[in-house]
Amino acid sequence: MTLKNKISFLISLVFSILFAIAAFIIFYLFSNFRKVEFESRLKEKAFSSIKLLVEVAQVDRQLLKIIDQNSINKLYDEKTLIFDSSYQLIYSSLDDAKIKWNVDDLKYLKVNKTFFKKENKYEVYGVFYDTNYKDYYALISASDDYGKRKLEYLFYTLLTTYIVFTGLCWFITFYSVKRLLLPLDNFHSKIKSINENNLDTRVEVKQSNNEIDLLGSEFNQMLQRIDLSYQKQKEFTAQASHELRTPVARVTSQLENRILDKQIDQKQQGFLKTILNDVNQITELISSLLLLSKLNDKSSQFNNTYRIDELIYASIDRLHKSHPEFRIKFNIEFSEELDTVLEVKGSKSLLEIAIINLLKNACVYSNNNQANILINQINSRLTVAISNDGKTLNAVEQQNLFQPFMRGANAKGKAGLGLGLRIVQRILNQHGASIIYHTPDEQTNIFIITFSH
């Protein structure tokens, strides 16, 4: 889970929990209020019934029953029972309604004066009323349907409100956090695109004190220091390589002249040829390091357009001059749009160097000094596949294939420096192309170049 999703989730979860707690508290308080309010109504009704029956001489049981039945404050399914001090029932408001009671309830009332309890859907209130002459007990039962309907309405209102506003909260929170952290996404995508070829790239920073802009500013300063260090390293490599070329060229020239001297016997000539091969490898290494130090991601300067098939033909001709033993098979899968797709922008000399290095690598590490080239179009993109039949690389070697001075187990006994594929990758990156290594079986190596137009 990403950071912004975690933040959005936690904020939404906290709000949902707080809203649920608030809704529960509201419902709980209203439920208690309904209970207390209904208890108060039952209490008022019980005392008024006892007073009318006991203290008003004109009111008898029949009249009190008529009053109860026609009272404006009559409760739903109301039932009133009044007992004398001998626990004898002296008044019942309705004959068809029942209140579950026993003598223990009345004894409890004498001690505690009142009680309130619930029996199924009815609520019962009991009260003890004493006079100078006699004690009385009243039990009144009723169902608070009106209050329960209001409580039920409140429940569904709170539930609906909770669902709607929680959903809105989650949507608004995720949207707001996404918008607020959008600079961080841009920052992340910018960082991913930065490599050794475009260290001069900088992250856009606004003049504000938020953490993202401060991080971007510090990152730009770090990039500047890295770029400066990298440029100094490249300058040193270029200068050292350039300075080494002159004395190495003189040594090479002197060795070649010495080998041609007829006064040197065959044994000494063999020894000098061995030294010359070593010097030639040093020359190749210096040239490769010099080329690597000069490669920069300046693809915007490559405005010339070339056909990739023509570049390959030219590369094959150049390679045959130095290695006539190499055999190269070249095929093109034609399509309607291929003529347009074959055109690439870039540097002719650099692209030829990349193609020559790949072809030379394919021939050297093949079983028969042969490389195969296939040009085709995949998803409107130009691809060039260079393959050979030979020993493949293992997983570890494949991971480090394009690293400098990397040579696999199949390079044993073969000349090379381990810089060719690194140069190829740098050149292709400079031209907005990519290269991958693929092994369909244990005896087939394929390099696939993809040009994005």
Secondary structure, 3 states (H helix, E strand, C coil): CCHHHHHHHHHHHHHHHHHHHHHHHHHHHHHHHHHHHHHHHHHHHHHHHHHHHHHCCCCCHHHHHHHHHCCCCCCEEEEEEEECCCCCEEEECCCCCCCCCCHHHHHHHHHHCEEEEEECCEEEEEEEEECCCCEEEEEEEEECHHHHHHHHHHHHHHHHHHHHHHHHHHHHHHHHHHHHCHHHHHHHHHHHCCCCCCCCCCCCCCCCCCHHHHHHHHHHHHHHHHHHHHHHHHHHHHHHHHHHHHHHHHHHHHHHHHHHCCCCCHHHHHHHHHHHHHHHHHHHHHHHHHHHHHCCCCHHHCCCEEEHHHHHHHHHHHHHHHCCCCEEEEEECCCCCHHHHCEEECCHHHHHHHHHHHHHHHHHCCCCCEEEEEEEEECCEEEEEEEEECCCCCHHHHHCCCCCCCCCHHHCCCCCCCCHHHHHHHHHHHCCEEEEEEEEECCEEEEEEEECC
